[in-house]
């Protein structure tokens, strides 16, 4: 049998010519010469082209329309029939009365009685939470989750679907979920009358927001945790295929908003998001993503601005790695889940709870048709609109161009180092070709000069010390950079053990402890400085090698983050790469201080404060000073919550900043302080 490639000589020659670019030393040298000579221009070109291309993806002709990959869903195939048999207004009033009786508690017993009255298998889960960082002085916080299981008549409880809601107190700062409870009870009664369910339906009401949800998931999957003791679940069902979380108020519904962000930036399967959008449109219910509705003329300039704003809002929330609802904790168990939030507005047309119930009915009837888990559609995407998406195949090429700016500079520095080493080797070889007599005479002269003046030798050794090269000069700096990351990672748990004796709050203890560690990081260049024999204390190392390794490690970190959380990787790349590419030691004090200021603005501490300020600007504040104060308080609160997420939920966001972002920044901070 003859190979098809061999039958076509023209195609074979083309392949050989392409392979020759790398195998031919002359052509390879031309490529290296171009990179070495024009690396600055290429870096700027790649960065500008990558950012422009990425932002242009929000324009409708450059992205794609959503579609269903899972044909078994059959969305909207049947007519929704849900009409509440219960008096929903009376049920709203009754639930509000239960909340009014105990303003600081939630009516768990009342919910359990309602589930039992509807004929569900009702259970109460008792769990305890031991907060880390000495938040509760070692005392456990109890909680209870209430759940009822509607057993499927046509199956043996091998699969299930979850309808959940958070139980919130009357005095809670978060929006009311009274409508969620009313809808859950009405749907439970309606679902129980239908014989077509092939999967069990679990109605779950959780306490303490995400802590209660995590406790229930741990108990359901029999996972033990050091900080969450889930207790024993008396009732179980089969493998959970999907989940829907409700955050619906009791009245004045204007439209429904879909929350999709999960822990560590995980997203649900796009088919589930498409299903919610399609069924909302079928029932003529307005739907939005991050409270941004679709623009009527998406291809216009205003339409592009609106799509770009929607995309940036999603990416900003996505970059935090914090779940936007209880649904975000299901993704760790390969359970696709979203949250439907009801947005209220006093004036204008309102959506009834009955219409919202028909949307939920359609979602569950489609999920009931599933023959296997969600797997066909996308798990990595960005949404510029409810019916448009940007897949990983579209956003990774421009992101790769942005990172290429740093890689090109790293390759150029590596070529310069290799050229310098080859020149040194050639010089040493030429010296070995001298005659032995010349060497002996030179050696005698050197010995005589050494005996005459020792001070002259010290002066001559100084420039040799300054031009010290090799891995040994940068290895201590790299090790100390990662060591500071380890200290920042383990520091909060250490400093909070001392907070009770000083009577300082946990947030202040964590913040000032990390601030002290960051101050130590600023002194790192002088701490590990290579000292010469002279009285001057100078930082001497091979800065070109350190910068090349730092840029390579930076690109590796950004690409690794982009595989899970493209939003975080994009924001880091856009702001960090331009500064790290231009960073280099120089004798000009003005330019050196400009580099130091830019690096300080990009340090992890300032990044967190700027992110906190941007998030605070979305709320209410009186003036600039009030904005700064609220941003500072939100930053301290957010730091503690991020560390808590690491202990309780397994979030890796804090670890990424400690072991990836901070060491990378320290490498370039050290480069600026290098003495030439």
N, C-alpha and C positions, 0 to 999 in steps of 0.2 A: 504493500500500500504506500503510495507516494504522498508526502506531506503537501498540503495546499500551498503553503508558503514557498516551498521549493519549486512548485510549478510556476510561480510568478516571479521571475528574476527581478522585475522592477521593484516589487514590494520588498524583496530580500535586500536589494541595494539600499532602499530607503531606511530599513531597519539598521543596516550596518552603518549608514551615515549618522543616524541618530545616536547609536551606541558609541560612535567615534568621538562625540563631544566630550565624553568622560574618559574613554580609554586612550585617546590620543594625547600625549603629554603637551604638545604644542597648543592644541585647542583648549585643553584644560588650563594651561598657563594663561591664555588670553582671557578666559573667564575670571580667573583669579586677579589678573591685572585690572580688569574693568571694575571688579568689586573693590579692590584696594584703592583705585584712583577716584571712583565716583560713588563711594559708599554713602557719603553725606547726602548727595542728590537722590540716590536710590531710596534711602531711608525716608526722606521727606516725601518723595513721590508715593511710596507704599503707604505711609501713614495717612496722607490726605486722601488718596484714592480709596483706602479701606474704610475710613470714617464716612466719606461721602457715599460710598456704595451701601454701607450698612444702613445709614439713615434713609437712603432712597428706597429701601425695601418696603417702607410704609406706604409708598405710592401704589395704588391698586393694580396697575398693569404689571408691576414687578413682583407681586405676590400671587397667591393662588386662592381659589374659592374652596371652602370646606366641602367635604363629601363624606359619605358613610362607607367605611371599609368593611364593617361587619354587617352583612346582609341579614343576619338572623334577627337584628333589632326590629325591623319592620316598623319604623316610627310612624304613628298616625294611621296605621292600616285599619284600625277599628275606630268606631265612634266612641268618644269618652262619655260615660253615663253617670258620672258622680254628681249626685244632688244630695246634699246633707239631710239625713232624716232627723238629726238632732237639731234642737233650737240653738244655733251657734251664738246668737247674741246673749241668750240666757247662760250658755256655757262660759262665755267670756266674762260675764258679770260674776258668775260663781267662782271662777278661777281667781279673778281679781280680789274677791272677798277673802279667799284663802290666803292670798299673798298679803292682804292687809292685816290679817290676824297676827302673823309673825313676819314683821318687816325684815328681820335679820336672818330669816331662814326660808327655806323653800318647802312647799307642801308635798313632801315625798309620799306620805301615807295616803293623802287624797288621790294622788296620781295612781298609786298601786291599787286603791279601791276601784277607781274608774277602769283600769285595765282588767281587773277581776270581773267587774260587772259586765264587761263586753265579751267575756268568755275566753280571754287570752290566758296562756300559761304565764302567770305573773311571778316575778322573783325580785328580791332586793339584794344588791351586792354591798357588803360592808367592806370598806378599804381604809387604809391609813397612809398618810404621806409624811415622811420624815424629810423635812427641807434641809438641804446642805447649807454650808456657809454660816451655820449657827443662827439662821433666821428665826427659828422658834426655840432657841436655847435647848435643843435636843429633845423637845417634846413633839410627839406625833400629832398630826391633824387628822381627825376622822372625817369620813364622807360616805355618802350612800348614793348608789345608782339604782334606778328603777327601770326594769325592762319587761316586756311581755312578748311572747312568741306566738304567732299565728301559724299553726301547723298546716302544711300543704296537704290537700286530700289526694293529690295524684302522685305524690313522691314520698320517699322514706327519710326525709330530713337530711339529705346529703348535701344540699346547697341552700343558701339563704341570701336574703337582701336585707339591708339595715336602713331604717328610717329613724333618724336621731334628732335631738334638739337639746340645747343647754338649758338647765333650770336656773333662772336668775331671780334674785331677790327683788323686792319692791324698791329698795333703796339702792339698787345697783346703778353704777355709772354707765353701764352698757345698755343698749336699746332693749326694750321689752320683747319677750318671746311668747307672749300670751297667745298670739295667733298660731304659733307653731303647735302649742299644746292642744288648742281647739281643733286644728286641722288633723293632728295625729289621732285624736279620739274619734273624730268623724270618719276619717279614712279607715281606721281599725274596724269600726262597725260595718262600714260598706264592704271592705275587703273580705270580711268573715262570711258574707252572704254569697260570695262568688265561688264557683267550683273549679275555675280554670287555673288556679295557682299551682305551678309546678315546683316552686321554691318556697321555703319558709320565709316569713316576713318578721323581722325583729323590730319592735318599737322600743326605742331606747331614750331615756331622759337622764342626762348626766348632771352631776353636781360638780362644782368648782371648775367649770369650763373645761379646758384641755387636760387638766390633771385627772378629772373624773373619767374622761374618755380614755386616757392612757391606762388608767387603772382597769377599766373594763376590757380593753384590748389585751392587756397583759394577762388578766384572769381568763379570758376566752381562749387565748393561745397557750396558756400555762407557762408563762414566762416569769421568772423570778427577777426581782430588782432589789438593789440595796436600799433605795429610797422610797419605792412604792410597793406596799404590801397589798395585793389585790384581793386577798381572801379567796374563798371557794365560791365558784359559780354553781348554784344548784341546778340551773337549767341551761342547756346548750342546744345548738342546732348544727347544721352542717357547715361546710366551707363557705365563707362569705364571698360572694361574687362582686358586689358593688354596694355603695352606701350613698345616701343622700341626707345631708344635714340641713335643718330648717332654722332660720332666724327671721321669723315673720312676726311683726307687731299685730295688734288686734284690729286696727282700722286705718283709714286714710292711706291705703296702698296706692302709690303712683306707678311704680314699675318694679320689676324684679332684677336683682343684680346677681351675677354668677361669680363666686369666689373659687379660684382653682389652685392657688399657690399652696404647696405643702412644705413639710419639713425639709430643710437643706436644699430648697429649690426644686423638689420633685413636683411634677405636674401629672394630672390624671390623663388617661388615654383620651385623645382628641375626639373619639367617637362619642364618649359620654357627654362632653361639652356640646358637641353638635346635636345630640339628642335633646338636651334641655332647651337649646336655642330653637330647634325646629318645632318642638311641641308648644313652646311659648308663642311662637308665631302662628301656629295653628289655632290656638285659642285667642288670638289677637291680644296678647299680653305683651306689653313693651318689655324688652330685655336689654341689659347692658353688661359691659365688662368694665370693672373698676369705675362704675357709675358714669361711664361714657357710652352714650347711644351711638348708633351708626349715623353717619352723615348722608344726607339725601343725594348729594352729587360728589361721590368719592373721588372722581378723576379731576375735579377742579383744584385750584390752588388752596382754597379754604378747606376742601375735602382732604387734601394731603396733610395740611396742618392739623386737622382734627384727628386723622389716622395716626400721625406722628405723636400727637399728645397722648392718645390712647395707648400706643405702643410703649412710650416712655413711662407712663403710669404703671403699666403692667411690669415693665422691667425694673422699675424702682422698688416696687413691692416684692418682686421675685428675687432681687439681689439681696434682700435682708435675710433670706433663708428662714424666716419665721412663718409658720402656718397662719393663713388669714381666717381660719375657722377650725372647728373640730374635725372637719374632713381631712385636714392635712396630716393627721396622725395615722390614717388608714393606709397611706401609700407605702409605708415601710413594710407592710405585710402583703404587698402586691394586691391590694384591694383598691379599685378605682372609686374615687369619691369626690364630690363637689358640695359646696354650700350654696343654698338659695337664700338670699337676704331680701327682705321687703323694704323698699325705700318709700318713706312716707312724705306726703305733701298735703297741706290742709286745703288748698284751693285746687279747682280743676276736677277732671274726671278721675274717679277712684276705681280700683280693681277690687272686686268682692272676694271674700275668702273661698266661696264656692268655685269661682273660676280658677283661683290658684290651686284648689284641690283637684280640679280636672287636669291641670298640667301635671301634678304629681302622680295622679292615676295613670296618665299616659306614659310617664317615665317608668313606673313600676311594671306596667303591662309589657313594655318593650324589653325591660330587663328580664322579665319572666320568660321571654323567648330565647334568651341566650343559651347556646349549647356548650360553650366553653368560655374561659376568661377572656377579657379584652386583651388582644395582642396584635391585631392587624394594623391599626392606625398608628399615628405618631405619639410618642411620649416626650419628644423634645421639639418645642415650637414656640413661636411668639405670635400673639394675637393683636393685629392693628384694628380689628373690628370683630363683631360677633360672627360674621360669616366669611372672614378672610384669615389666612394663617401664613406664617413664614416658617418653613420647615428647617430642620438642621442642615439639609443640603443647600439651602439658600443663604443662611446666615454665616455658615462656617468659612466660605471663601473670603468674604470681606474681613472677617475677624482674623483669618490667617494673614491677610495683607497687612493689617495693623501690627500684628506680632512680628511680621517679616522685617519691619523697620529696625527692631532691636536685634534680630538674628543677623541681618546684613552687617550691622556695626560690629557684632561679635566676631563674625567671620573675618572682617577686615582687620580687626585687632589681632586675631589669631594668625593671619597671614603675615602681619608686621612682626609678630614675635618669632615666627618660623624663619622669616628672612633674616632677622637679627641673629638668631642662633646659628643659621648656616654661614653667615658672614664671620661670626666668631670662630666657627670650626675651621673655615678656610684660612683665617689668620693664624690659627694655632698650627695648622698643617704647614704653612709656609715657614713658620718659625722653626719647626722641627727639621726642615731641609738645610738649615745652616750647618756649617762645619762645627765639629766639637771644639776646635781651637777657639773659635769666636765665642762660643758659649762659655768656655772656661775663662777667657779674658773678661767677658762681661760680668761673670760671676765674681771675679776678683775685684773688679771696680765697684761692684755693688757692695761687697763686704767692706771695702775701704771707706766708701761713703757712709755706710751704716755705722761704722766705728766713730767717724768724725762727728756727725750730728744726728742724734736720736730724734730731736725735735722736727727736723726736716722730714724724717720718715713718717711721723705722725700726721704732718700736714699732707703728705702725699697719699696716705691711706684714707684720708677723709673722703675724697671724691670716689675712691673705689668702694667705700662703704655706702655712699649715696647711690651708686649704680648697682646695688645688689639686686640680683634677679633670681627667678626660679620659684618653684611651687612652695619651697620651704618658707619663703617670705610672706606668702598670702594664706597659708594653711592655718596659722594661729588666728588670723582675723576671721576666717570662715568659721572655725570652731567656736570662737567666742560669740559670734553672731547667733549661731544656733543655741549656744548655751544661754544667752539672754532670752531667747524664745522659750526655752524650758523653764526658766525662772518665772517668766510672765504666765506660763501655762499653769504652773503649780503654786504661784504666789498667792492668789486669792484664798485658797483653802488654808494656807499657812497664816496669813495676816488676820483672817477672821477668827482664828482661835484665840487671838490676843485682844479682840475688840471688847469682850465683856469686862475685862479688867480695867480698860481705859474709858469705859462707858461711852463708846462711839458707835454710831449707827453702822449697820452692815454696808449700806451704800457708800457712806463716807470712807469707811475702812478700805473697801475694795478700790475705790477711786484713788485715794491718796497713796495706797500701797502700790498700785500700778503706775501712778505718777512718779513715785520714787524710783521704781525700776526703769521707767523711761528716761528719767534724768541720768541714771547710771549708764543707759545706752548711749546718751549723748557724749559721755566721757570715754566711751570705748576706744576711739582712735588713739588717745593719749595713754590709755591704760596698757595697750599692747604694742606701743610704739617700739620700733627698732632703734636702739640708742647707739650712737657712735661713741668713739673713745674721747671725743672732744667734750667740752662743757655744754655745747648746744644740744638740746633735746629735740631731735627731729624724727618724724615718722617716715621711715624708709621701707619701701616694698615695691614689688613689681606691679604697679597699678594697672598696666595694660592687661596683664594676665587676670587680675582680679575683676576688672570690668568685663572682660570677655566671658569669664565663668559666671559672673553675676547676671549678664544679659541672657546667657543660655539658660541658667536656672530660672530666671524670671519668665522666659518664654515657656519653659516646661511647666511652671506653676500655672500660668494663664491658660494654657491649653488643657491642663488637667481639670481646672475649675470649670472651663467652658463645656466639658463633656456632661456636667451635671447642672451647672448654673451659669448659662451664657450671659445673663444680665450682670451678675457680679463680675465676671471675667471682662466683659465689655467696658464697664465703668472703670475698673482698675487699669485696663490697658490704655484707654483714652487719656487718662490723666497722668499715668506713671511713665509710659514709654517715652514721650518727648523729653522729659527731664532726665531720665536715666541715660538716654542716648547722648545728650550733650554734656553730661557730667564728666569732668576730667580735672586733674590738678593744674593749677596755673599760678604764676607769680604775681599777676595783677590782682591786687586786693579787692578792688571793686567787683570784678567779675567773679572772684572766689566767694565773696559775701552774697552776691546775687544767687549763685548756685546753692549756697547754704540756706538762704531764705526759701528758695523754691523747694528744696528737699524737706525743710521743716513744714511747709504747707502741705506736703504729700506724705508726711509721716502718719502711721496708724492712728495716733491720738487725735491729730487735727482732722483726719478723714472721718473719724467717728463723730467728732463735734460738728463738722459741716453737714454730715448726713442727718444728725439730730436737729440741726437748725432748719434744714430743708423740710423735714417732717413736721417740725413745729409750725412752720409758715403756713401749712395747710389748715391749721386750727385758728383759734382766736387769740390775739395778743394786742396790747394797747400801744406799744411803741417799740423802738429799737432796743432800749434797755430791758424792757419786759421780754422781748423775744430772746435776748441773750440769756437772761436768767432762766426762762423756761427751757431753752435749749440745753443749758448746763444741767438742770435738774433731770431732764429727759435723758441726757447722756448717761448720767450716773444710774438712773433707773434701768436704762436699756442695757448697760454693761452687766448689771446683776442678773437681769432676765436672760441675757445671752449665756451667761455662765450657768444659770439654773437649767436652761434647755440642754446644756451639755450633760449634766448629771441625770436629769429626769427623763429626757426624750432622746438622748443620743445625738444631739446637734453637733456638727463638726465646724460650725462657723467660727467659734472662738479659737479652735485649734488651727484653722487655716491661717488666721491672722498671726498667731504666735509662732507657728513653725514654717510659714511660707512668706507672708507679707513682711513681717518684721525683720527676719534675717536678710531678705533681699534689700530692704531699705537700708539696713545697717552697713551692708557692703558698699553701697554707693555713698553713704555718709562718710565712710572711712576714706574713700577715694578722694573726696574733696579736700580732706585734711592732709593728703600726702604732700611731702616736701620734695620739690624738684632739685 
